[in-house]
Amino acid sequence: MAKIGTDLNSFILEEERKYPNATGSLSRALVAIESATKVIASHVRMAGLVDVLGKAGKTNVQGEEVQKLDELANRLMVEYLSQCGEFFALASEELEEPIFPEEGKNGKYVIAFDPLDGSSNIDVNVSIGTIFSIHRRVNSDVSDFLQEGYKQVAAGYVIYGSSTMFVLSTGNGVNGFTLDPSVGMYLLSHPNIKIPEKGKIYSINESNDKKWIDKGLKDYIESLKEEGYTSRYIGSMVADVHRTLIKGGMFAYPADSKSKNGKLRLLYEAAPMAFLTVQAQGVATTGKEDILNVKPTDIHQRVPVFLGGKYEMEKLKQVLING
């Protein structure tokens, strides 16, 4: 096991050595993500001092208002990931169609990413983040993005909060690295993250409870309250999930009468967060099936999301699915 304080680059190389046939391609891909998010982090820290706050005056493919920092983060991710040459294709939550960079024509991987999750919270200085999901290149076309989540070779997020953290899994558990701005490196601070089997926090937007499609969900939430659970909902998925990974409990964004298929995007949010949750020994479900088993039919597909510790998810199964 890597020691506390190990830098991310060294950690990635050490993981690579475990695979004698590794070519270094995935390592270089992860380093490109690392570099892009460091630059994004520097802009986030300066957001109140330079002109990157506020709306950009346009909507994205999801029909959502684009923030200036959204545009900047997306441009940086596309630039760094394209130039590294390891990605055959890039799919961004902000873009209608994937990008096939010339530099990546021989790349082994495709990546889907949300360049700046929680961007509606930018103006009020709430934690935001970058989420990514990496699959192997299989068919050399857009169908490479339509693979189940369990086939991910790596997934992670970077949370820009009181500190900047890079949380990563390559299928061998979950590790968190905190950015030390004095040396410009991500250093291992949270090795082998595991979700507590039983937590004390539930995270869901209860103001939507009258719109929830599955009425059993209200009974589930009430049962958690009766056990003494506390409600914590930030409204920035990366922040809510990060807390859930560290402290346990459950996070949910269910389907409702307005978003009948759920609101969170499968490729850019649900699948990578589910991968991390399962790697941290938790459970991730749509309420009907494991998120990692869902085969996408569209790159902007949405799904309901429930993830958390084993206790909370088993209770969910009993109350919601079997109820």
Summary of the structure (lengths in Angstrom):
residues: 323
radius of gyration: 18.8
end to end distance: 42.3
largest distance: 56.5
contacts: 1158
relative contact order: 0.13
helix: 37%
strand: 25%
